[in-house]
Amino acid sequence: MDALERQQAWLYLAAITVGMMTGWLWPTVTGTFDVLLWPVLGVLLYATFTQVPLTHLARAIRDGHFSAALILGNFVIMPAITWLLLFLAPADPAIRLGLLLVLLVPCTDWFISFTHLGGGDSARAIAATPILLILQIVTLPIYLWLFLGEEVASANLTAHLVPVFFGLIITPLVLAWLTEKAVESRPALTGYTRSLGWLPVPALALVVFLIAASQITLVLEIGRLLPVLLLIFATYLLAAALVGKLLSRAFQLSAAPGRTLAFSLGTRNSFVVLPFAIALPDLWAPAVVVIVFQSLVELFGMTAYLKWLPRLIRE
């Protein structure tokens, strides 16, 4: 599994490349891909949520200094930096929405993997994921309203997002919680959840393949904006690492928790917000490409983090 997680960036890049070629050569099949995308997303989210210790929220809250730094960084400082980065973004509301959707939600899956690989504290990372997941569900609508305001209201985005929220976020989340409760009462089921841990990477590769194949025309249309988006996402990653170091000092965290904090600030929950972007009318479709592109930039950025953070945040 470690080997799979180390190579996941190349796997996703290959999936996108093959998907774009498929959509270009056989455009007639992309309608089927649109239908397949939703159940694959459902499986992806359920498998991922089962790896989040939803029944151990109290344990995470008791880790006072780390939790305070985690919440301050992810839900106050990084949203403020995201707001500043919007000044670099194109005026297109769909592009701006995609940026906000993906940069305002901290990661709850591969953040743990990179923490483990980068000399962080995996136990703290695992314990922190319920806090991150619950708070992002609460804060995302608030920040979208603050940063987009009239654009959200005029486009009636809420009417499109609420059904997806309950169908593809809340339902897998509840099923994952029930699965975890079942495992606690029947330890023999541990192997089932462990096997689900293999699913997120290949399932996400399938998701980006389906999106690339069905959105090839859109990708080509907004390709000229990718250098600007690359600048924004790279700046975000740099800022996240530096904020992680500053907060580590301010909250007197040792090296491993400090690196864990930095990995949390740098990684985003791209696939969790993908359903929201996909469910929107065609006018907002560029948001999908923005989110997928961010996940690729982030994955390559994490390979840089693996070498840089151990030197940046030391004992």
Long-range contacts (C-beta under 8 A, 24 or more apart in sequence): 1-197, 1-198, 2-113, 2-116, 2-117, 4-198, 4-201, 5-110, 5-113, 5-117, 5-201, 6-117, 8-110, 8-201, 8-204, 8-205, 8-299, 9-296, 9-299, 9-300, 9-302, 9-303, 11-201, 11-202, 11-205, 12-204, 12-205, 12-208, 12-295, 12-296, 12-299, 13-296, 14-205, 15-205, 15-206, 15-208, 15-209, 15-212, 16-208, 16-209, 16-212, 16-292, 16-296, 17-212, 18-209, 18-212, 19-208, 19-209, 19-210, 19-211, 19-212, 19-213, 19-216, 20-212, 20-213, 20-216, 20-219, 22-209, 22-212, 22-213, 23-212, 23-213, 23-214, 23-215, 23-216, 23-217, 24-216, 27-216, 29-213, 30-213, 30-214, 30-216, 33-210, 33-213, 33-214, 34-210, 34-214, 36-210, 37-207, 37-210, 37-211, 37-214, 37-278, 38-168, 38-275, 40-203, 40-206, 40-207, 40-210, 41-168, 41-207, 41-271, 41-274, 41-275, 41-278, 42-168, 42-171, 42-172, 43-199, 43-203, 44-199, 44-200, 44-203, 44-204, 44-207, 44-271, 45-168, 45-169, 45-172, 45-173, 45-271, 45-272, 45-275, 46-172, 46-175, 46-176, 46-196, 47-196, 47-197, 47-199, 47-200, 47-203, 48-108, 48-109, 48-200, 48-271, 48-272, 49-133, 49-172, 49-173, 49-175, 49-176, 49-177, 50-176, 50-179, 50-180, 50-193, 50-196, 50-197, 51-109, 51-112, 51-193, 51-196, 51-197, 51-200, 52-108, 52-109, 52-129, 52-130, 52-133, 52-176, 53-126, 53-127, 53-129, 53-130, 53-180, 54-130, 54-133, 54-173, 54-176, 54-177, 54-180, 55-177, 55-180, 55-181, 55-184, 56-127, 56-130, 57-130, 57-131, 57-134, 59-127, 60-127, 60-128, 60-129, 60-130, 60-131, 61-131, 63-124, 63-127, 63-128, 65-251, 65-252, 65-253, 66-124, 66-128, 66-251, 66-253, 66-257, 66-260, 66-261, 67-128, 67-131, 68-251, 69-247, 69-248, 69-250, 69-251, 69-253, 69-261, 70-128, 70-131, 70-132, 70-261, 70-264, 71-131, 71-135, 72-247, 73-243, 73-244, 73-247, 73-261, 73-264, 73-265, 74-106, 74-132, 74-135, 74-136, 74-264, 74-265, 75-135, 75-136, 75-139, 77-243, 77-247, 78-103, 78-104, 78-106, 78-236, 78-239, 78-240, 78-243, 78-265, 79-104, 79-139, 79-143, 81-236, 81-239, 81-243, 82-147, 82-236, 83-147, 85-232, 85-235, 85-236, 86-147, 88-228, 88-231, 88-232, 88-235, 89-228, 89-232, 90-225, 90-228, 92-225, 92-286, 93-148, 93-151, 93-155, 93-284, 94-283, 94-284, 94-285, 94-286, 94-287, 94-290, 95-222, 95-225, 95-229, 95-286, 95-287, 95-290, 96-147, 96-148, 96-151, 97-144, 97-148, 97-151, 97-157, 97-277, 97-284, 97-287, 98-277, 98-286, 98-287, 98-288, 98-289, 98-290, 98-291, 98-294, 99-229, 99-232, 99-290, 99-294, 100-143, 100-144, 100-147, 100-148, 101-140, 101-144, 101-273, 101-276, 101-277, 101-287, 101-291, 102-268, 102-269, 102-270, 102-273, 102-290, 102-291, 102-294, 102-295, 103-236, 103-268, 103-294, 104-136, 104-139, 104-140, 104-143, 104-144, 105-136, 105-140, 105-268, 105-269, 105-272, 105-273, 106-132, 106-136, 106-264, 106-265, 106-267, 106-268, 106-269, 107-132, 107-264, 107-267, 107-268, 107-269, 107-270, 108-132, 108-133, 108-269, 108-272, 109-200, 109-269, 110-200, 110-267, 110-299, 110-302, 111-263, 111-264, 111-267, 114-263, 114-267, 114-302, 114-305, 114-306, 115-259, 115-260, 115-263, 115-264, 117-306, 118-259, 118-263, 118-305, 118-306, 118-309, 118-310, 119-255, 119-256, 119-259, 119-309, 119-310, 120-256, 120-257, 120-259, 120-260, 120-263, 120-309, 121-256, 121-257, 121-259, 121-260, 122-260, 124-256, 124-257, 124-260, 125-260, 125-263, 125-264, 128-260, 128-264, 132-264, 133-173, 136-269, 136-272, 137-169, 140-273, 155-281, 155-283, 155-284, 157-280, 157-284, 160-279, 160-280, 160-281, 161-276, 161-279, 161-280, 163-279, 164-275, 164-276, 164-279, 165-276, 168-275, 169-272, 169-275, 204-271, 207-271, 207-274, 208-292, 208-295, 211-274, 211-278, 211-288, 211-292, 212-292, 215-285, 215-288, 215-289, 218-285, 218-286, 218-288, 218-289, 219-289, 222-286, 222-289, 226-293, 229-290, 229-293, 229-294, 229-297, 230-293, 230-297, 233-293, 233-294, 233-297, 233-298, 233-301, 234-297, 234-301, 236-266, 237-266, 237-297, 237-298, 237-301, 237-304, 237-305, 240-265, 240-266, 241-265, 241-266, 241-305, 241-308, 241-309, 241-312, 244-309, 244-313, 245-312, 245-313, 248-313, 254-315, 255-310, 255-313, 255-314, 255-315, 258-313, 259-309, 259-310, 259-313, 262-305, 262-309, 262-312, 262-313, 263-302, 263-305, 263-309, 266-298, 266-301, 266-302, 266-305, 267-298, 267-302, 268-294, 268-295, 268-298, 270-294, 270-295, 270-298, 271-295
